[in-house]
Every structure is written in structure tokens, then in C-alpha cells.
Amino acid sequence: GVGKEAVERARRAVMERLRGLGVRDLEQHIKFEVVYTPETWRDEFNLDRGSCFGLSHTFTQLGFMRSPNKHPDINSLYFVGCSTHPGSGLPNVLVSARLTAERILMHTANYSP
């Protein structure tokens, strides 16, 4: 896993970068910190191998080839998030949420976007 030394090294690098950008007194204002590691993502959020971006970015996991938002066999089971269509990253996760909501509305209320 990710050790405390690696976390501290990353923290120092971030603080140095921010100081270089003119943020000089940030550390004195920090009240508490939360550190997420791949183990956190795995243990707390059940993400495969601690990947915060969901499925891997292989060719068969890009764009329309990602898992669909609706289960092919279970009529009322829908999925949303970084491992489903259209993909990872906050903008795409929000698009995934919108697409899933539209599919649920179309399924339950004859809604047409």
C-alpha cells in the first residue's frame, strides 16, 4: 500500500508547489486533513484495485464501449458513475448521471428528452 512516507512526500510537494504559486501561509490555516489512498478507494468505496477512475482505460473501455447505464436483463436496474458510459472524470460522471436519469424517466413515464 501507500506508506506514510509517500503521503508526506506528496504533501510536501503540493505545499511547495502552492508556495511557488504565491500561497504562502496555507499550512497554518489547515484544521484537519483527510488522505485518500488506493486502499481507501478500495476499502471504503469498493473500487477495483483502488482505482478512483473506475474501469481501466483499455480500448474496450473507452466511450460507447463502456458498460451501459441500464442492465440488459434486469428491467429496472440502472448504473451511474465513472465505470459506466460515457466514462471517468467528473464531467463524464455527471453526463452519466443525466443519461441514467433520462433512461429511468423514459422507462417509467414515457419521457422524451
Phi and psi restraints in degrees (range 20) as a CNS / XPLOR table:
assign (resid 1 and name C) (resid 2 and name N)
       (resid 2 and name CA) (resid 2 and name C) 1.0 -85.8 20.0 2
assign (resid 2 and name N) (resid 2 and name CA)
       (resid 2 and name C) (resid 3 and name N) 1.0 118.8 20.0 2
assign (resid 2 and name C) (resid 3 and name N)
       (resid 3 and name CA) (resid 3 and name C) 1.0 -83.8 20.0 2
assign (resid 3 and name N) (resid 3 and name CA)
       (resid 3 and name C) (resid 4 and name N) 1.0 166.7 20.0 2
assign (resid 3 and name C) (resid 4 and name N)
       (resid 4 and name CA) (resid 4 and name C) 1.0 -60.1 20.0 2
assign (resid 4 and name N) (resid 4 and name CA)
       (resid 4 and name C) (resid 5 and name N) 1.0 -35.3 20.0 2
assign (resid 4 and name C) (resid 5 and name N)
       (resid 5 and name CA) (resid 5 and name C) 1.0 -62.9 20.0 2
assign (resid 5 and name N) (resid 5 and name CA)
       (resid 5 and name C) (resid 6 and name N) 1.0 -42.3 20.0 2
assign (resid 5 and name C) (resid 6 and name N)
       (resid 6 and name CA) (resid 6 and name C) 1.0 -66.0 20.0 2
assign (resid 6 and name N) (resid 6 and name CA)
       (resid 6 and name C) (resid 7 and name N) 1.0 -39.2 20.0 2
assign (resid 6 and name C) (resid 7 and name N)
       (resid 7 and name CA) (resid 7 and name C) 1.0 -63.6 20.0 2
assign (resid 7 and name N) (resid 7 and name CA)
       (resid 7 and name C) (resid 8 and name N) 1.0 -45.3 20.0 2
assign (resid 7 and name C) (resid 8 and name N)
       (resid 8 and name CA) (resid 8 and name C) 1.0 -64.2 20.0 2
assign (resid 8 and name N) (resid 8 and name CA)
       (resid 8 and name C) (resid 9 and name N) 1.0 -40.0 20.0 2
assign (resid 8 and name C) (resid 9 and name N)
       (resid 9 and name CA) (resid 9 and name C) 1.0 -62.3 20.0 2
assign (resid 9 and name N) (resid 9 and name CA)
       (resid 9 and name C) (resid 10 and name N) 1.0 -43.2 20.0 2
assign (resid 9 and name C) (resid 10 and name N)
       (resid 10 and name CA) (resid 10 and name C) 1.0 -65.8 20.0 2
assign (resid 10 and name N) (resid 10 and name CA)
       (resid 10 and name C) (resid 11 and name N) 1.0 -41.1 20.0 2
assign (resid 10 and name C) (resid 11 and name N)
       (resid 11 and name CA) (resid 11 and name C) 1.0 -61.9 20.0 2
assign (resid 11 and name N) (resid 11 and name CA)
       (resid 11 and name C) (resid 12 and name N) 1.0 -46.6 20.0 2
assign (resid 11 and name C) (resid 12 and name N)
       (resid 12 and name CA) (resid 12 and name C) 1.0 -59.3 20.0 2
assign (resid 12 and name N) (resid 12 and name CA)
       (resid 12 and name C) (resid 13 and name N) 1.0 -42.3 20.0 2
assign (resid 12 and name C) (resid 13 and name N)
       (resid 13 and name CA) (resid 13 and name C) 1.0 -62.6 20.0 2
assign (resid 13 and name N) (resid 13 and name CA)
       (resid 13 and name C) (resid 14 and name N) 1.0 -40.8 20.0 2
assign (resid 13 and name C) (resid 14 and name N)
       (resid 14 and name CA) (resid 14 and name C) 1.0 -65.4 20.0 2
assign (resid 14 and name N) (resid 14 and name CA)
       (resid 14 and name C) (resid 15 and name N) 1.0 -45.8 20.0 2
assign (resid 14 and name C) (resid 15 and name N)
       (resid 15 and name CA) (resid 15 and name C) 1.0 -62.8 20.0 2
assign (resid 15 and name N) (resid 15 and name CA)
       (resid 15 and name C) (resid 16 and name N) 1.0 -40.3 20.0 2
assign (resid 15 and name C) (resid 16 and name N)
       (resid 16 and name CA) (resid 16 and name C) 1.0 -63.0 20.0 2
assign (resid 16 and name N) (resid 16 and name CA)
       (resid 16 and name C) (resid 17 and name N) 1.0 -42.6 20.0 2
assign (resid 16 and name C) (resid 17 and name N)
       (resid 17 and name CA) (resid 17 and name C) 1.0 -61.8 20.0 2
assign (resid 17 and name N) (resid 17 and name CA)
       (resid 17 and name C) (resid 18 and name N) 1.0 -45.4 20.0 2
assign (resid 17 and name C) (resid 18 and name N)
       (resid 18 and name CA) (resid 18 and name C) 1.0 -64.2 20.0 2
assign (resid 18 and name N) (resid 18 and name CA)
       (resid 18 and name C) (resid 19 and name N) 1.0 -39.7 20.0 2
assign (resid 18 and name C) (resid 19 and name N)
       (resid 19 and name CA) (resid 19 and name C) 1.0 -60.9 20.0 2
assign (resid 19 and name N) (resid 19 and name CA)
       (resid 19 and name C) (resid 20 and name N) 1.0 -40.4 20.0 2
assign (resid 19 and name C) (resid 20 and name N)
       (resid 20 and name CA) (resid 20 and name C) 1.0 -63.8 20.0 2
assign (resid 20 and name N) (resid 20 and name CA)
       (resid 20 and name C) (resid 21 and name N) 1.0 -23.7 20.0 2
assign (resid 20 and name C) (resid 21 and name N)
       (resid 21 and name CA) (resid 21 and name C) 1.0 -92.7 20.0 2
assign (resid 21 and name N) (resid 21 and name CA)
       (resid 21 and name C) (resid 22 and name N) 1.0 3.2 20.0 2
assign (resid 21 and name C) (resid 22 and name N)
       (resid 22 and name CA) (resid 22 and name C) 1.0 101.7 20.0 2
assign (resid 22 and name N) (resid 22 and name CA)
       (resid 22 and name C) (resid 23 and name N) 1.0 -0.1 20.0 2
assign (resid 22 and name C) (resid 23 and name N)
       (resid 23 and name CA) (resid 23 and name C) 1.0 -90.3 20.0 2
assign (resid 23 and name N) (resid 23 and name CA)
       (resid 23 and name C) (resid 24 and name N) 1.0 93.7 20.0 2
assign (resid 23 and name C) (resid 24 and name N)
       (resid 24 and name CA) (resid 24 and name C) 1.0 -93.5 20.0 2
assign (resid 24 and name N) (resid 24 and name CA)
       (resid 24 and name C) (resid 25 and name N) 1.0 -26.2 20.0 2
assign (resid 24 and name C) (resid 25 and name N)
       (resid 25 and name CA) (resid 25 and name C) 1.0 -119.1 20.0 2
assign (resid 25 and name N) (resid 25 and name CA)
       (resid 25 and name C) (resid 26 and name N) 1.0 25.3 20.0 2
assign (resid 25 and name C) (resid 26 and name N)
       (resid 26 and name CA) (resid 26 and name C) 1.0 -59.3 20.0 2
assign (resid 26 and name N) (resid 26 and name CA)
       (resid 26 and name C) (resid 27 and name N) 1.0 -45.3 20.0 2
assign (resid 26 and name C) (resid 27 and name N)
       (resid 27 and name CA) (resid 27 and name C) 1.0 -58.1 20.0 2
assign (resid 27 and name N) (resid 27 and name CA)
       (resid 27 and name C) (resid 28 and name N) 1.0 -35.5 20.0 2
assign (resid 27 and name C) (resid 28 and name N)
       (resid 28 and name CA) (resid 28 and name C) 1.0 -70.6 20.0 2
assign (resid 28 and name N) (resid 28 and name CA)
       (resid 28 and name C) (resid 29 and name N) 1.0 -14.7 20.0 2
assign (resid 28 and name C) (resid 29 and name N)
       (resid 29 and name CA) (resid 29 and name C) 1.0 -97.9 20.0 2
assign (resid 29 and name N) (resid 29 and name CA)
       (resid 29 and name C) (resid 30 and name N) 1.0 -7.1 20.0 2
assign (resid 29 and name C) (resid 30 and name N)
       (resid 30 and name CA) (resid 30 and name C) 1.0 -74.0 20.0 2
assign (resid 30 and name N) (resid 30 and name CA)
       (resid 30 and name C) (resid 31 and name N) 1.0 124.0 20.0 2
assign (resid 30 and name C) (resid 31 and name N)
       (resid 31 and name CA) (resid 31 and name C) 1.0 -92.9 20.0 2
assign (resid 31 and name N) (resid 31 and name CA)
       (resid 31 and name C) (resid 32 and name N) 1.0 -36.8 20.0 2
assign (resid 31 and name C) (resid 32 and name N)
       (resid 32 and name CA) (resid 32 and name C) 1.0 -158.3 20.0 2
assign (resid 32 and name N) (resid 32 and name CA)
       (resid 32 and name C) (resid 33 and name N) 1.0 161.2 20.0 2
assign (resid 32 and name C) (resid 33 and name N)
       (resid 33 and name CA) (resid 33 and name C) 1.0 -131.5 20.0 2
assign (resid 33 and name N) (resid 33 and name CA)
       (resid 33 and name C) (resid 34 and name N) 1.0 147.8 20.0 2
assign (resid 33 and name C) (resid 34 and name N)
       (resid 34 and name CA) (resid 34 and name C) 1.0 -123.3 20.0 2
assign (resid 34 and name N) (resid 34 and name CA)
       (resid 34 and name C) (resid 35 and name N) 1.0 129.3 20.0 2
assign (resid 34 and name C) (resid 35 and name N)
       (resid 35 and name CA) (resid 35 and name C) 1.0 -113.1 20.0 2
assign (resid 35 and name N) (resid 35 and name CA)
       (resid 35 and name C) (resid 36 and name N) 1.0 124.3 20.0 2
assign (resid 35 and name C) (resid 36 and name N)
       (resid 36 and name CA) (resid 36 and name C) 1.0 -104.0 20.0 2
assign (resid 36 and name N) (resid 36 and name CA)
       (resid 36 and name C) (resid 37 and name N) 1.0 127.7 20.0 2
assign (resid 36 and name C) (resid 37 and name N)
       (resid 37 and name CA) (resid 37 and name C) 1.0 -116.7 20.0 2
assign (resid 37 and name N) (resid 37 and name CA)
       (resid 37 and name C) (resid 38 and name N) 1.0 169.8 20.0 2
assign (resid 37 and name C) (resid 38 and name N)
       (resid 38 and name CA) (resid 38 and name C) 1.0 -54.6 20.0 2
assign (resid 38 and name N) (resid 38 and name CA)
       (resid 38 and name C) (resid 39 and name N) 1.0 -33.4 20.0 2
assign (resid 38 and name C) (resid 39 and name N)
       (resid 39 and name CA) (resid 39 and name C) 1.0 -66.4 20.0 2
assign (resid 39 and name N) (resid 39 and name CA)
       (resid 39 and name C) (resid 40 and name N) 1.0 -37.3 20.0 2
assign (resid 39 and name C) (resid 40 and name N)
       (resid 40 and name CA) (resid 40 and name C) 1.0 -61.3 20.0 2
assign (resid 40 and name N) (resid 40 and name CA)
       (resid 40 and name C) (resid 41 and name N) 1.0 -48.5 20.0 2
assign (resid 40 and name C) (resid 41 and name N)
       (resid 41 and name CA) (resid 41 and name C) 1.0 -60.1 20.0 2
assign (resid 41 and name N) (resid 41 and name CA)
       (resid 41 and name C) (resid 42 and name N) 1.0 -39.5 20.0 2
assign (resid 41 and name C) (resid 42 and name N)
       (resid 42 and name CA) (resid 42 and name C) 1.0 -68.5 20.0 2
assign (resid 42 and name N) (resid 42 and name CA)
       (resid 42 and name C) (resid 43 and name N) 1.0 -50.7 20.0 2
assign (resid 42 and name C) (resid 43 and name N)
       (resid 43 and name CA) (resid 43 and name C) 1.0 -76.5 20.0 2
assign (resid 43 and name N) (resid 43 and name CA)
       (resid 43 and name C) (resid 44 and name N) 1.0 -39.9 20.0 2
assign (resid 43 and name C) (resid 44 and name N)
       (resid 44 and name CA) (resid 44 and name C) 1.0 -87.4 20.0 2
assign (resid 44 and name N) (resid 44 and name CA)
       (resid 44 and name C) (resid 45 and name N) 1.0 -31.3 20.0 2
assign (resid 44 and name C) (resid 45 and name N)
       (resid 45 and name CA) (resid 45 and name C) 1.0 -119.7 20.0 2
assign (resid 45 and name N) (resid 45 and name CA)
       (resid 45 and name C) (resid 46 and name N) 1.0 3.5 20.0 2
assign (resid 45 and name C) (resid 46 and name N)
       (resid 46 and name CA) (resid 46 and name C) 1.0 56.8 20.0 2
assign (resid 46 and name N) (resid 46 and name CA)
       (resid 46 and name C) (resid 47 and name N) 1.0 39.1 20.0 2
assign (resid 46 and name C) (resid 47 and name N)
       (resid 47 and name CA) (resid 47 and name C) 1.0 -94.1 20.0 2
assign (resid 47 and name N) (resid 47 and name CA)
       (resid 47 and name C) (resid 48 and name N) 1.0 135.4 20.0 2
assign (resid 47 and name C) (resid 48 and name N)
       (resid 48 and name CA) (resid 48 and name C) 1.0 -54.0 20.0 2
assign (resid 48 and name N) (resid 48 and name CA)
       (resid 48 and name C) (resid 49 and name N) 1.0 121.3 20.0 2
assign (resid 48 and name C) (resid 49 and name N)
       (resid 49 and name CA) (resid 49 and name C) 1.0 52.4 20.0 2
assign (resid 49 and name N) (resid 49 and name CA)
       (resid 49 and name C) (resid 50 and name N) 1.0 27.6 20.0 2
assign (resid 49 and name C) (resid 50 and name N)
       (resid 50 and name CA) (resid 50 and name C) 1.0 75.0 20.0 2
assign (resid 50 and name N) (resid 50 and name CA)
       (resid 50 and name C) (resid 51 and name N) 1.0 18.1 20.0 2
assign (resid 50 and name C) (resid 51 and name N)
       (resid 51 and name CA) (resid 51 and name C) 1.0 -79.7 20.0 2
assign (resid 51 and name N) (resid 51 and name CA)
       (resid 51 and name C) (resid 52 and name N) 1.0 115.6 20.0 2
assign (resid 51 and name C) (resid 52 and name N)
       (resid 52 and name CA) (resid 52 and name C) 1.0 -75.6 20.0 2
assign (resid 52 and name N) (resid 52 and name CA)
       (resid 52 and name C) (resid 53 and name N) 1.0 -6.3 20.0 2
assign (resid 52 and name C) (resid 53 and name N)
       (resid 53 and name CA) (resid 53 and name C) 1.0 -106.6 20.0 2
assign (resid 53 and name N) (resid 53 and name CA)
       (resid 53 and name C) (resid 54 and name N) 1.0 14.3 20.0 2
assign (resid 53 and name C) (resid 54 and name N)
       (resid 54 and name CA) (resid 54 and name C) 1.0 75.5 20.0 2
assign (resid 54 and name N) (resid 54 and name CA)
       (resid 54 and name C) (resid 55 and name N) 1.0 -139.3 20.0 2
assign (resid 54 and name C) (resid 55 and name N)
       (resid 55 and name CA) (resid 55 and name C) 1.0 -63.4 20.0 2
assign (resid 55 and name N) (resid 55 and name CA)
       (resid 55 and name C) (resid 56 and name N) 1.0 157.5 20.0 2
assign (resid 55 and name C) (resid 56 and name N)
       (resid 56 and name CA) (resid 56 and name C) 1.0 -66.7 20.0 2
assign (resid 56 and name N) (resid 56 and name CA)
       (resid 56 and name C) (resid 57 and name N) 1.0 162.5 20.0 2
assign (resid 56 and name C) (resid 57 and name N)
       (resid 57 and name CA) (resid 57 and name C) 1.0 -97.3 20.0 2
assign (resid 57 and name N) (resid 57 and name CA)
       (resid 57 and name C) (resid 58 and name N) 1.0 53.6 20.0 2
assign (resid 57 and name C) (resid 58 and name N)
       (resid 58 and name CA) (resid 58 and name C) 1.0 -81.5 20.0 2
assign (resid 58 and name N) (resid 58 and name CA)
       (resid 58 and name C) (resid 59 and name N) 1.0 169.3 20.0 2
assign (resid 58 and name C) (resid 59 and name N)
       (resid 59 and name CA) (resid 59 and name C) 1.0 -56.3 20.0 2
assign (resid 59 and name N) (resid 59 and name CA)
       (resid 59 and name C) (resid 60 and name N) 1.0 -39.3 20.0 2
assign (resid 59 and name C) (resid 60 and name N)
       (resid 60 and name CA) (resid 60 and name C) 1.0 -79.7 20.0 2
assign (resid 60 and name N) (resid 60 and name CA)
       (resid 60 and name C) (resid 61 and name N) 1.0 3.1 20.0 2
assign (resid 60 and name C) (resid 61 and name N)
       (resid 61 and name CA) (resid 61 and name C) 1.0 -116.1 20.0 2
assign (resid 61 and name N) (resid 61 and name CA)
       (resid 61 and name C) (resid 62 and name N) 1.0 17.8 20.0 2
assign (resid 61 and name C) (resid 62 and name N)
       (resid 62 and name CA) (resid 62 and name C) 1.0 -100.3 20.0 2
assign (resid 62 and name N) (resid 62 and name CA)
       (resid 62 and name C) (resid 63 and name N) 1.0 141.6 20.0 2
assign (resid 62 and name C) (resid 63 and name N)
       (resid 63 and name CA) (resid 63 and name C) 1.0 50.0 20.0 2
assign (resid 63 and name N) (resid 63 and name CA)
       (resid 63 and name C) (resid 64 and name N) 1.0 -127.1 20.0 2
assign (resid 63 and name C) (resid 64 and name N)
       (resid 64 and name CA) (resid 64 and name C) 1.0 -66.8 20.0 2
assign (resid 64 and name N) (resid 64 and name CA)
       (resid 64 and name C) (resid 65 and name N) 1.0 -12.5 20.0 2
assign (resid 64 and name C) (resid 65 and name N)
       (resid 65 and name CA) (resid 65 and name C) 1.0 -85.1 20.0 2
assign (resid 65 and name N) (resid 65 and name CA)
       (resid 65 and name C) (resid 66 and name N) 1.0 -6.3 20.0 2
assign (resid 65 and name C) (resid 66 and name N)
       (resid 66 and name CA) (resid 66 and name C) 1.0 -66.6 20.0 2
assign (resid 66 and name N) (resid 66 and name CA)
       (resid 66 and name C) (resid 67 and name N) 1.0 166.9 20.0 2
assign (resid 66 and name C) (resid 67 and name N)
       (resid 67 and name CA) (resid 67 and name C) 1.0 -56.0 20.0 2
assign (resid 67 and name N) (resid 67 and name CA)
       (resid 67 and name C) (resid 68 and name N) 1.0 141.1 20.0 2
assign (resid 67 and name C) (resid 68 and name N)
       (resid 68 and name CA) (resid 68 and name C) 1.0 -72.6 20.0 2
assign (resid 68 and name N) (resid 68 and name CA)
       (resid 68 and name C) (resid 69 and name N) 1.0 167.3 20.0 2
assign (resid 68 and name C) (resid 69 and name N)
       (resid 69 and name CA) (resid 69 and name C) 1.0 -80.8 20.0 2
assign (resid 69 and name N) (resid 69 and name CA)
       (resid 69 and name C) (resid 70 and name N) 1.0 -16.7 20.0 2
assign (resid 69 and name C) (resid 70 and name N)
       (resid 70 and name CA) (resid 70 and name C) 1.0 -122.5 20.0 2
assign (resid 70 and name N) (resid 70 and name CA)
       (resid 70 and name C) (resid 71 and name N) 1.0 135.8 20.0 2
assign (resid 70 and name C) (resid 71 and name N)
       (resid 71 and name CA) (resid 71 and name C) 1.0 -65.7 20.0 2
assign (resid 71 and name N) (resid 71 and name CA)
       (resid 71 and name C) (resid 72 and name N) 1.0 135.4 20.0 2
assign (resid 71 and name C) (resid 72 and name N)
       (resid 72 and name CA) (resid 72 and name C) 1.0 -69.1 20.0 2
assign (resid 72 and name N) (resid 72 and name CA)
       (resid 72 and name C) (resid 73 and name N) 1.0 -23.2 20.0 2
assign (resid 72 and name C) (resid 73 and name N)
       (resid 73 and name CA) (resid 73 and name C) 1.0 -114.8 20.0 2
assign (resid 73 and name N) (resid 73 and name CA)
       (resid 73 and name C) (resid 74 and name N) 1.0 -28.9 20.0 2
assign (resid 73 and name C) (resid 74 and name N)
       (resid 74 and name CA) (resid 74 and name C) 1.0 -97.3 20.0 2
assign (resid 74 and name N) (resid 74 and name CA)
       (resid 74 and name C) (resid 75 and name N) 1.0 110.9 20.0 2
assign (resid 74 and name C) (resid 75 and name N)
       (resid 75 and name CA) (resid 75 and name C) 1.0 -54.1 20.0 2
assign (resid 75 and name N) (resid 75 and name CA)
       (resid 75 and name C) (resid 76 and name N) 1.0 -40.5 20.0 2
assign (resid 75 and name C) (resid 76 and name N)
       (resid 76 and name CA) (resid 76 and name C) 1.0 -111.7 20.0 2
assign (resid 76 and name N) (resid 76 and name CA)
       (resid 76 and name C) (resid 77 and name N) 1.0 27.8 20.0 2
assign (resid 76 and name C) (resid 77 and name N)
       (resid 77 and name CA) (resid 77 and name C) 1.0 -107.1 20.0 2
assign (resid 77 and name N) (resid 77 and name CA)
       (resid 77 and name C) (resid 78 and name N) 1.0 119.4 20.0 2
assign (resid 77 and name C) (resid 78 and name N)
       (resid 78 and name CA) (resid 78 and name C) 1.0 -121.9 20.0 2
assign (resid 78 and name N) (resid 78 and name CA)
       (resid 78 and name C) (resid 79 and name N) 1.0 154.9 20.0 2
assign (resid 78 and name C) (resid 79 and name N)
       (resid 79 and name CA) (resid 79 and name C) 1.0 -127.4 20.0 2
assign (resid 79 and name N) (resid 79 and name CA)
       (resid 79 and name C) (resid 80 and name N) 1.0 148.3 20.0 2
assign (resid 79 and name C) (resid 80 and name N)
       (resid 80 and name CA) (resid 80 and name C) 1.0 -146.1 20.0 2
assign (resid 80 and name N) (resid 80 and name CA)
       (resid 80 and name C) (resid 81 and name N) 1.0 147.8 20.0 2
assign (resid 80 and name C) (resid 81 and name N)
       (resid 81 and name CA) (resid 81 and name C) 1.0 132.3 20.0 2
assign (resid 81 and name N) (resid 81 and name CA)
       (resid 81 and name C) (resid 82 and name N) 1.0 -171.7 20.0 2
assign (resid 81 and name C) (resid 82 and name N)
       (resid 82 and name CA) (resid 82 and name C) 1.0 -71.3 20.0 2
assign (resid 82 and name N) (resid 82 and name CA)
       (resid 82 and name C) (resid 83 and name N) 1.0 -19.0 20.0 2
assign (resid 82 and name C) (resid 83 and name N)
       (resid 83 and name CA) (resid 83 and name C) 1.0 -93.6 20.0 2
assign (resid 83 and name N) (resid 83 and name CA)
       (resid 83 and name C) (resid 84 and name N) 1.0 1.3 20.0 2
assign (resid 83 and name C) (resid 84 and name N)
       (resid 84 and name CA) (resid 84 and name C) 1.0 -112.2 20.0 2
assign (resid 84 and name N) (resid 84 and name CA)
       (resid 84 and name C) (resid 85 and name N) 1.0 174.1 20.0 2
assign (resid 84 and name C) (resid 85 and name N)
       (resid 85 and name CA) (resid 85 and name C) 1.0 -61.7 20.0 2
assign (resid 85 and name N) (resid 85 and name CA)
       (resid 85 and name C) (resid 86 and name N) 1.0 134.3 20.0 2
assign (resid 85 and name C) (resid 86 and name N)
       (resid 86 and name CA) (resid 86 and name C) 1.0 -92.2 20.0 2
assign (resid 86 and name N) (resid 86 and name CA)
       (resid 86 and name C) (resid 87 and name N) 1.0 -14.3 20.0 2
assign (resid 86 and name C) (resid 87 and name N)
       (resid 87 and name CA) (resid 87 and name C) 1.0 148.0 20.0 2
assign (resid 87 and name N) (resid 87 and name CA)
       (resid 87 and name C) (resid 88 and name N) 1.0 -164.8 20.0 2
assign (resid 87 and name C) (resid 88 and name N)
       (resid 88 and name CA) (resid 88 and name C) 1.0 -87.0 20.0 2
assign (resid 88 and name N) (resid 88 and name CA)
       (resid 88 and name C) (resid 89 and name N) 1.0 171.5 20.0 2
assign (resid 88 and name C) (resid 89 and name N)
       (resid 89 and name CA) (resid 89 and name C) 1.0 93.7 20.0 2
assign (resid 89 and name N) (resid 89 and name CA)
       (resid 89 and name C) (resid 90 and name N) 1.0 144.0 20.0 2
assign (resid 89 and name C) (resid 90 and name N)
       (resid 90 and name CA) (resid 90 and name C) 1.0 -54.9 20.0 2
assign (resid 90 and name N) (resid 90 and name CA)
       (resid 90 and name C) (resid 91 and name N) 1.0 -46.9 20.0 2
assign (resid 90 and name C) (resid 91 and name N)
       (resid 91 and name CA) (resid 91 and name C) 1.0 -57.9 20.0 2
assign (resid 91 and name N) (resid 91 and name CA)
       (resid 91 and name C) (resid 92 and name N) 1.0 -42.9 20.0 2
assign (resid 91 and name C) (resid 92 and name N)
       (resid 92 and name CA) (resid 92 and name C) 1.0 -70.6 20.0 2
assign (resid 92 and name N) (resid 92 and name CA)
       (resid 92 and name C) (resid 93 and name N) 1.0 -33.2 20.0 2
assign (resid 92 and name C) (resid 93 and name N)
       (resid 93 and name CA) (resid 93 and name C) 1.0 -65.6 20.0 2
assign (resid 93 and name N) (resid 93 and name CA)
       (resid 93 and name C) (resid 94 and name N) 1.0 -39.3 20.0 2
assign (resid 93 and name C) (resid 94 and name N)
       (resid 94 and name CA) (resid 94 and name C) 1.0 -66.8 20.0 2
assign (resid 94 and name N) (resid 94 and name CA)
       (resid 94 and name C) (resid 95 and name N) 1.0 -38.5 20.0 2
assign (resid 94 and name C) (resid 95 and name N)
       (resid 95 and name CA) (resid 95 and name C) 1.0 -62.8 20.0 2
assign (resid 95 and name N) (resid 95 and name CA)
       (resid 95 and name C) (resid 96 and name N) 1.0 -41.6 20.0 2
assign (resid 95 and name C) (resid 96 and name N)
       (resid 96 and name CA) (resid 96 and name C) 1.0 -58.8 20.0 2
assign (resid 96 and name N) (resid 96 and name CA)
       (resid 96 and name C) (resid 97 and name N) 1.0 -42.9 20.0 2
assign (resid 96 and name C) (resid 97 and name N)
       (resid 97 and name CA) (resid 97 and name C) 1.0 -62.8 20.0 2
assign (resid 97 and name N) (resid 97 and name CA)
       (resid 97 and name C) (resid 98 and name N) 1.0 -43.4 20.0 2
assign (resid 97 and name C) (resid 98 and name N)
       (resid 98 and name CA) (resid 98 and name C) 1.0 -63.9 20.0 2
assign (resid 98 and name N) (resid 98 and name CA)
       (resid 98 and name C) (resid 99 and name N) 1.0 -45.7 20.0 2
assign (resid 98 and name C) (resid 99 and name N)
       (resid 99 and name CA) (resid 99 and name C) 1.0 -61.0 20.0 2
assign (resid 99 and name N) (resid 99 and name CA)
       (resid 99 and name C) (resid 100 and name N) 1.0 -42.0 20.0 2
assign (resid 99 and name C) (resid 100 and name N)
       (resid 100 and name CA) (resid 100 and name C) 1.0 -65.5 20.0 2
assign (resid 100 and name N) (resid 100 and name CA)
       (resid 100 and name C) (resid 101 and name N) 1.0 -43.8 20.0 2
assign (resid 100 and name C) (resid 101 and name N)
       (resid 101 and name CA) (resid 101 and name C) 1.0 -60.3 20.0 2
assign (resid 101 and name N) (resid 101 and name CA)
       (resid 101 and name C) (resid 102 and name N) 1.0 -42.5 20.0 2
assign (resid 101 and name C) (resid 102 and name N)
       (resid 102 and name CA) (resid 102 and name C) 1.0 -63.0 20.0 2
assign (resid 102 and name N) (resid 102 and name CA)
       (resid 102 and name C) (resid 103 and name N) 1.0 -40.7 20.0 2
assign (resid 102 and name C) (resid 103 and name N)
       (resid 103 and name CA) (resid 103 and name C) 1.0 -64.2 20.0 2
assign (resid 103 and name N) (resid 103 and name CA)
       (resid 103 and name C) (resid 104 and name N) 1.0 -40.8 20.0 2
assign (resid 103 and name C) (resid 104 and name N)
       (resid 104 and name CA) (resid 104 and name C) 1.0 -64.4 20.0 2
assign (resid 104 and name N) (resid 104 and name CA)
       (resid 104 and name C) (resid 105 and name N) 1.0 -44.4 20.0 2
assign (resid 104 and name C) (resid 105 and name N)
       (resid 105 and name CA) (resid 105 and name C) 1.0 -62.3 20.0 2
assign (resid 105 and name N) (resid 105 and name CA)
       (resid 105 and name C) (resid 106 and name N) 1.0 -42.5 20.0 2
assign (resid 105 and name C) (resid 106 and name N)
       (resid 106 and name CA) (resid 106 and name C) 1.0 -62.8 20.0 2
assign (resid 106 and name N) (resid 106 and name CA)
       (resid 106 and name C) (resid 107 and name N) 1.0 -38.2 20.0 2
assign (resid 106 and name C) (resid 107 and name N)
       (resid 107 and name CA) (resid 107 and name C) 1.0 -71.0 20.0 2
assign (resid 107 and name N) (resid 107 and name CA)
       (resid 107 and name C) (resid 108 and name N) 1.0 -37.7 20.0 2
assign (resid 107 and name C) (resid 108 and name N)
       (resid 108 and name CA) (resid 108 and name C) 1.0 -98.8 20.0 2
assign (resid 108 and name N) (resid 108 and name CA)
       (resid 108 and name C) (resid 109 and name N) 1.0 -21.1 20.0 2
assign (resid 108 and name C) (resid 109 and name N)
       (resid 109 and name CA) (resid 109 and name C) 1.0 -138.3 20.0 2
assign (resid 109 and name N) (resid 109 and name CA)
       (resid 109 and name C) (resid 110 and name N) 1.0 18.8 20.0 2
assign (resid 109 and name C) (resid 110 and name N)
       (resid 110 and name CA) (resid 110 and name C) 1.0 51.6 20.0 2
assign (resid 110 and name N) (resid 110 and name CA)
       (resid 110 and name C) (resid 111 and name N) 1.0 39.8 20.0 2
assign (resid 110 and name C) (resid 111 and name N)
       (resid 111 and name CA) (resid 111 and name C) 1.0 -78.5 20.0 2
assign (resid 111 and name N) (resid 111 and name CA)
       (resid 111 and name C) (resid 112 and name N) 1.0 144.4 20.0 2
assign (resid 111 and name C) (resid 112 and name N)
       (resid 112 and name CA) (resid 112 and name C) 1.0 -130.2 20.0 2
assign (resid 112 and name N) (resid 112 and name CA)
       (resid 112 and name C) (resid 113 and name N) 1.0 116.9 20.0 2
